[in-house]
Amino acid sequence: MQALVEAHTKGDGDLAAGINRELVPLFDVLFITSNPIPLKAALEMVGRPAGGPRLPLVPATEAEKTKVRAVLEQLGLV
């Protein structure tokens, strides 16, 4: 994400667009259910625990965690 912002800030639209395309699966999986449930699960998986969501939200299900982990692995983040 940092590389995406840096490329855009430097005016390298082609590089920014390429990075954005690579991250689309991540953007998609982070919204498979109510935000911030998948985001908090992803942060936990990459070693940045953010705690659970506040009520009335509940933590990610095992199925949701599996989907999130698969994308993180695909991107080399875990």
N, C-alpha and C positions, 0 to 999 in steps of 0.2 A: 504494500500500500504506500509506503514511504517513497519507493521508486516511482510509482505512478504520479504522486504529487510533485516530486522533484522534476520529472520529465515534463509535466504540464507547465510548471512554473518556469522552466527554462525555455519553453516554447517548442518543445519537441513533441508535436502532436502525434506523429506516427508512432513513436516509442510509447507514449502514454496510451494510445489506442490499443497497441499490442498488449501492453501490460493489463489494461482493462479487460480485454478479451480473455486473457489467461485467468483472471480473477472472477469471471462471471459465474463459474460453478460455486465459488465460495459465497458470492453475493446471494445466489439462489438458495443455497442450503441454509444460510443464516435467517431466512424468512420462511422455513417450512412450517413454522408455527409462530405463535405470538412472540414478538421481540420483547425482551432480550433473552428468552429461554435458550435458543440455539447458540447465541453469542456467548453466554455464560458457560455453556458446555464446551464450546470451542476454546475459550480462554483457559479453562481448567485443563484441557487436553494438551495445550502448548506450554503448560507450566506457569500460567498466570491466573491463579484462582481468583474469581470475582464474587464468590459466595452464590447462594441460591437466589432465585427471583423472589420478590416480595409477594405476599398474598394479594389477590386471589390467584396469582400465577403459580404454577407448580414446576418442579425441575423437568428437564428433558426426559422423555421415555428412552428405554434402551434402543428402540427402533430409530428414534431421532438421533441419539448419540452415535449409532452405527453409521447413519448417513453423513453426519458431520465429520466423523473420523475418516471415512472413506475419502471425502473431498480434501481434508487436511493432508492425508497421506498422498493423494494424487498430486498435490501442490508441493510436497516435500516439507511440510510444516511440522509434521510429527514423525 
